[in-house]
């Protein structure tokens, strides 16, 4: 047998077809532009100051939280409306909600901001607390490329959050 017909394995596999770093950066650039200039809304994000907040050692919760200065963020915001609940023989309770869709790479890479439950946002003149997070979408179906963070928020009750 001659050596010119012998198949040889490459040292490293080729990058995934059409899904390299350049394509990921293009998607980020397009998402940034659409969210900031076309469909996105502005909000103020109040991240918790991890270093100065006294968290309970067992439960990881804090009664009084310390916040960093607010950061202006562009995101898609979906108003969830007002939900009225009747609490047995006590009162009516109204809850206002938002669903905020953040662009993950824009926040983490460009603004050094990480979305967490317990943080607050100001949308319009109202403050909301982030109560639930979800990262539902993968870029090009690749498991390590989540690019969206969805935050479910409820209106902060009076006295719970003070922006000063």
Protein Blocks (a to p, Z undefined) as FASTA:
>chain_A
ZZklpccddfbdcddehiafklmmmmmmmmmmmmmmmmmccdddddddfklpccdfklop
afbdcdddddddddddddebjaddddehkbccddddddddddfklmmmmnopacdehiac
dehjbccddfbdcdfbcehhiaklcfbdcdddddddehkacfZZ
